[in-house]
Each structure stands twice: as C-alpha cells, then as structure tokens.
Amino acid sequence: MLTVALSLDPLFRHISRIADIEPPLGEEEVIEKFEAYMLGDELHLIYENRLKSNRWGTGMRIYKVND
C-alpha cells in the first residue's frame, strides 16, 4: 500500500496524520523510497517500484488535493 505521513511541520517532527492512498498499480509489487512535493493543488509522488518481473523502475503519480 502506498502510504504518506502528513504534517505541517517541514521536518516531520509532529506527524498529524498517516494516510493510505492506494495499492500498487499494474505489475508493481513493491513501492518504496518516494519523494513528494506540492505544485499548486497537486501532490506529486516520485518512487521506486519493483515489478513482478523483478525489474526495478521509477514511477510518478499525481493527485489533486481537495480540502
């Protein structure tokens, strides 16, 4: 499951919420080591994934954030 820690604190000393976003997609078996940034009202996630073929790749997901 792709999970994010949410915090207004830029150093994440005080995590306000942990949210499960969605499971692996398609042939993905493992999702890890992702970076995240906001661009306007969009959350961009960049991550490494391992596919069923045992190959590693880089993925990116973009989510619209609704308040």
N, CA, C and O of each residue as an XYZ file, in Angstrom:
268
protein
N       0.850     -1.185      0.000
C       0.000      0.000      0.000
C       0.886      1.236      0.000
O       1.869      1.292      0.739
N       0.558      2.208     -0.804
C       1.264      3.489     -0.826
C       0.702      4.340      0.303
O      -0.483      4.672      0.302
N       1.546      4.694      1.264
C       1.132      5.419      2.461
C       1.966      6.676      2.603
O       3.164      6.658      2.322
N       1.348      7.777      3.038
C       2.077      9.021      3.251
C       1.850      9.519      4.672
O       0.784      9.321      5.257
N       2.874     10.168      5.212
C       2.771     10.850      6.504
C       2.523     12.320      6.218
O       3.248     12.935      5.436
N       1.503     12.882      6.846
C       1.117     14.272      6.583
C       1.448     15.136      7.790
O       1.158     14.766      8.928
N       2.060     16.295      7.535
C       2.450     17.185      8.618
C       2.635     18.589      8.086
O       3.124     18.778      6.973
N       2.249     19.569      8.872
C       2.533     20.963      8.516
C       3.970     21.319      8.871
O       4.500     22.315      8.379
N       4.599     20.525      9.710
C       5.977     20.720     10.144
C       6.916     20.242      9.035
O       6.884     19.058      8.700
N       7.754     21.111      8.448
C       8.618     20.706      7.335
C       9.647     19.634      7.713
O      10.182     18.964      6.829
N       9.930     19.461      8.989
C      10.880     18.423      9.422
C      10.162     17.163      9.901
O      10.818     16.216     10.336
N       8.847     17.130      9.831
C       8.032     15.983     10.216
C       8.288     15.512     11.646
O       8.292     14.311     11.915
N       8.498     16.448     12.555
C       8.634     16.098     13.971
C       7.273     15.780     14.578
O       7.168     14.985     15.512
N       6.241     16.404     14.041
C       4.886     16.222     14.564
C       3.966     15.804     13.415
O       3.328     16.644     12.779
N       3.910     14.516     13.163
C       3.066     13.995     12.084
C       1.612     14.087     12.527
O       1.245     13.584     13.589
N       0.793     14.728     11.714
C      -0.603     14.927     12.087
C      -1.502     13.790     11.623
O      -2.547     13.543     12.225
N      -1.106     13.094     10.557
C      -1.960     12.029     10.046
C      -1.157     11.131      9.115
O      -0.247     11.598      8.430
N      -1.487      9.865      9.089
C      -0.919      8.920      8.133
C      -2.065      8.454      7.256
O      -3.107      8.041      7.766
N      -1.888      8.514      5.941
C      -2.975      8.183      5.026
C      -2.540      7.121      4.021
O      -1.486      7.244      3.397
N      -3.348      6.087      3.867
C      -3.159      5.111      2.794
C      -3.784      5.694      1.541
O      -4.944      6.105      1.555
N      -3.019      5.731      0.455
C      -3.523      6.344     -0.775
C      -4.107      5.288     -1.706
O      -5.285      5.350     -2.060
N      -3.283      4.320     -2.101
C      -3.788      3.263     -2.974
C      -2.774      2.137     -3.049
O      -1.613      2.321     -2.683
N      -3.200      0.982     -3.516
C      -2.289     -0.156     -3.614
C      -1.355     -0.023     -4.816
O      -1.503      0.904     -5.613
N      -0.391     -0.942     -4.953
C       0.453     -0.949     -6.149
C      -0.419     -1.035     -7.405
O      -1.515     -1.595     -7.377
N       0.082     -0.475     -8.498
C      -0.660     -0.463     -9.761
C      -0.057     -1.439    -10.762
O       1.160     -1.621    -10.796
N      -0.883     -2.054    -11.559
C      -0.411     -2.927    -12.640
C       0.502     -4.026    -12.160
O       0.105     -4.855    -11.341
N       1.725     -4.043    -12.661
C       2.702     -5.088    -12.357
C       3.561     -4.779    -11.126
O       4.458     -5.555    -10.797
N       3.303     -3.657    -10.440
C       4.102     -3.281     -9.267
C       3.867     -4.262     -8.121
O       2.732     -4.650     -7.846
N       4.949     -4.655     -7.459
C       4.842     -5.467     -6.257
C       5.331     -4.711     -5.029
O       4.829     -4.929     -3.926
N       6.303     -3.825     -5.210
C       6.887     -3.076     -4.098
C       6.959     -1.605     -4.502
O       7.336     -1.281     -5.628
N       6.593     -0.715     -3.573
C       6.734      0.731     -3.768
C       7.528      1.252     -2.585
O       7.146      1.014     -1.439
N       8.628      1.961     -2.834
C       9.413      2.476     -1.711
C      10.229      3.688     -2.106
O      10.371      4.018     -3.284
N      10.763      4.343     -1.082
C      11.705      5.457     -1.242
C      11.150      6.579     -2.113
O      11.835      7.041     -3.025
N       9.949      7.017     -1.858
C       9.409      8.068     -2.713
C       9.668      9.445     -2.136
O       9.850      9.618     -0.931
N       9.679     10.404     -3.018
C       9.769     11.820     -2.676
C       8.421     12.438     -3.031
O       7.716     11.943     -3.910
N       8.074     13.504     -2.352
C       6.799     14.152     -2.637
C       6.967     15.662     -2.627
O       7.782     16.203     -1.880
N       6.190     16.335     -3.463
C       6.159     17.800     -3.440
C       4.787     18.256     -3.930
O       4.110     17.552     -4.680
N       4.401     19.435     -3.495
C       3.145     20.043     -3.921
C       3.448     21.039     -5.033
O       4.431     21.777     -4.966
N       2.609     21.054     -6.041
C       2.691     22.026     -7.124
C       1.260     22.529     -7.331
O       0.445     21.870     -7.977
N       0.974     23.695     -6.775
C      -0.402     24.187     -6.763
C      -1.253     23.297     -5.870
O      -0.941     23.114     -4.694
N      -2.329     22.743     -6.425
C      -3.184     21.846     -5.648
C      -2.945     20.380     -6.006
O      -3.802     19.529     -5.767
N      -1.779     20.090     -6.578
C      -1.438     18.717     -6.951
C      -0.294     18.181     -6.099
O       0.705     18.863     -5.873
N      -0.458     16.946     -5.632
C       0.594     16.234     -4.908
C       1.297     15.335     -5.904
O       0.668     14.476     -6.522
N       2.605     15.527     -6.064
C       3.418     14.714     -6.975
C       4.250     13.742     -6.138
O       4.979     14.157     -5.238
N       4.137     12.449     -6.440
C       4.916     11.420     -5.751
C       5.851     10.750     -6.744
O       5.419     10.291     -7.802
N       7.123     10.695     -6.405
C       8.129     10.014     -7.221
C       8.654      8.868     -6.377
O       9.048      9.076     -5.229
N       8.666      7.665     -6.926
C       9.011      6.493     -6.118
C       9.720      5.442     -6.954
O       9.701      5.481     -8.184
N      10.345      4.502     -6.258
C      10.941      3.334     -6.900
C       9.951      2.185     -6.763
O       9.268      2.063     -5.746
N       9.877      1.346     -7.789
C       8.997      0.199     -7.714
C       9.695     -1.044     -8.248
O      10.544     -0.977     -9.136
N       9.307     -2.178     -7.678
C       9.772     -3.463     -8.213
C       8.576     -4.123     -8.868
O       7.499     -4.228     -8.281
N       8.790     -4.566    -10.101
C       7.727     -5.194    -10.866
C       7.741     -6.705    -10.654
O       8.708     -7.251    -10.123
N       6.675     -7.377    -11.066
C       6.595     -8.834    -10.950
C       7.742     -9.518    -11.668
O       8.125    -10.627    -11.295
N       8.301     -8.881    -12.695
C       9.435     -9.439    -13.446
C      10.749     -9.299    -12.673
O      11.800     -9.716    -13.160
N      10.697     -8.712    -11.467
C      11.853     -8.468    -10.606
C      12.707     -7.295    -11.089
O      13.797     -7.083    -10.558
N      12.245     -6.528    -12.079
C      12.930     -5.314    -12.526
C      12.525     -4.165    -11.626
O      11.393     -4.107    -11.146
N      13.463     -3.243    -11.397
C      13.182     -2.025    -10.634
C      13.012     -0.869    -11.591
O      13.671     -0.822    -12.630
N      12.152      0.052    -11.263
C      11.938      1.227    -12.087
C      11.576      2.414    -11.221
O      11.552      2.315     -9.994
N      11.297      3.521    -11.849
C      10.873      4.733    -11.153
C       9.483      5.081    -11.639
O       9.210      5.054    -12.839
N       8.609      5.405    -10.708
C       7.246      5.780    -11.054
C       6.927      7.168    -10.542
O       7.605      7.692     -9.658
N       5.890      7.755    -11.108
C       5.415      9.052    -10.648
C       3.904      9.029    -10.671
O       3.288      8.566    -11.632
N       3.313      9.535     -9.602
C       1.861      9.648     -9.521
C       1.524     11.092     -9.170
O       2.256     11.750     -8.430
N       0.425     11.569     -9.702
C      -0.026     12.932     -9.435
C      -1.470     12.864     -8.927
O      -2.339     12.253     -9.551
N      -1.698     13.499     -7.790
C      -3.020     13.512     -7.173
C      -3.478     14.945     -6.975
O      -2.689     15.799     -6.569
N      -4.734     15.214     -7.255
C      -5.315     16.525     -6.967
C      -5.745     16.515     -5.494
O      -6.453     15.606     -5.060
N      -5.323     17.511     -4.737
C      -5.634     17.589     -3.313
C      -6.883     18.433     -3.131
O      -6.946     19.581     -3.571
N      -7.869     17.849     -2.482
C      -9.112     18.557     -2.161
C      -9.145     18.833     -0.678
O      -8.916     17.928      0.125
N      -9.425     20.061     -0.301
C      -9.528     20.401      1.124
C     -10.874     20.008      1.675
O     -11.142     20.217      2.858
